[in-house]
Amino acid sequence: MDKKARAVLGLTAALLSCVLAWAWMQRPPEPQRVRVSKSFSQDIYNSISVPGTVEAEASAAVASGITGEVAALCVQVGDTVREGDALFTVAPSEESNAPAISAAGLEQAVQVLAGADQGRTAVSGADGVVRASCAGTVLSLPAEGQTVYQGLPAARIADLSSLCVRAKVPETYVQQLSLSQNANVTATAAGDRVYAATVGSIAPVATRAVSLTGESGTAEVEALLSLNGNLDGLRPGYSVTAKIFTDYHPAAVVVPYEAVFQQGEQEYVFTIENGRARRTAIKTGYLLEQATEVTEGLEANCAVILSPPETLGDGDAVEAAA
């Protein structure tokens, strides 16, 4: 091979090397392997759980019209009575020998009044016969020989066909409460049963318990929840837990919490379109146990990248890891 041919061959080889090098540099980048999941939709309920006590929605305390000793009981606790039925009779004390109100008498009156509708203490028995002021079930009675005092509650009657829960809501949760919110009520004494309830009223003031040492506890607001449906297994006085649903987002879009990342104040996810990562701005809502609610920027059933690498950029080629 002459000198000229060797020169041409060398030039050709050099040009071929340059072309191959240029082609190598222009090759598509290897796609990054990423973990992928999908956005999905689910109903989201936000709730608070508070303690409460079962009570009759309608109840009334009954007081004797005279001071004296209970001579005889006409009914027993648990009996059903009609308005006007005799509950017990009182042997009046002579005015000069009328006993002073004792601490035990006051304590009994407070216990009888507990749970009774405010303003519903009926005075009966000026003739020595104390009668039911309304129809219902007898919840409490004095004992024979016990002293009852004029005007102080001595018995209580309630309509047990309609029950409610008097719940104690800590002040930090009160702003989340509103009328007509739904609730689930459970009672240890009722086993696994769940009862439906609705928030019927919220007290306008808060109360704060004070201990014997003078220390005050957390302020609480009373809420009355009306119980609905079959109430078998519940009794007035049962301690319960009320789970009140304070917010409801039907068919909310959620993603695994690993998919969300933040730059500055803006939150993002990386979606996948035609094999490439697309950075998508979003707004988030509730942080759930294993997922995050997305309120804006994303629809359900979109492929999202989990724990995106810091080197991943908008438009980079990606491939789902097996």
Secondary structure as GFF3:
##gff-version 3
##sequence-region A 1 322
A	DSSP	alpha_helix	3	25	.	.	.	ID=ss1
A	DSSP	beta_strand	32	38	.	.	.	ID=ss2
A	DSSP	beta_strand	40	64	.	.	.	ID=ss3
A	DSSP	beta_strand	68	73	.	.	.	ID=ss4
A	DSSP	beta_strand	80	81	.	.	.	ID=ss5
A	DSSP	beta_strand	86	92	.	.	.	ID=ss6
A	DSSP	three_ten_helix	95	97	.	.	.	ID=ss7
A	DSSP	alpha_helix	103	113	.	.	.	ID=ss8
A	DSSP	beta_strand	121	124	.	.	.	ID=ss9
A	DSSP	beta_strand	129	131	.	.	.	ID=ss10
A	DSSP	beta_strand	136	140	.	.	.	ID=ss11
A	DSSP	beta_strand	147	148	.	.	.	ID=ss12
A	DSSP	beta_strand	153	170	.	.	.	ID=ss13
A	DSSP	three_ten_helix	171	176	.	.	.	ID=ss14
A	DSSP	beta_strand	182	187	.	.	.	ID=ss15
A	DSSP	three_ten_helix	188	190	.	.	.	ID=ss16
A	DSSP	beta_strand	195	202	.	.	.	ID=ss17
A	DSSP	beta_strand	207	210	.	.	.	ID=ss18
A	DSSP	beta_strand	216	228	.	.	.	ID=ss19
A	DSSP	beta_strand	239	256	.	.	.	ID=ss20
A	DSSP	three_ten_helix	257	259	.	.	.	ID=ss21
A	DSSP	beta_strand	261	263	.	.	.	ID=ss22
A	DSSP	beta_strand	266	273	.	.	.	ID=ss23
A	DSSP	beta_strand	276	287	.	.	.	ID=ss24
A	DSSP	beta_strand	291	296	.	.	.	ID=ss25
A	DSSP	beta_strand	303	306	.	.	.	ID=ss26
A	DSSP	beta_strand	318	320	.	.	.	ID=ss27
###
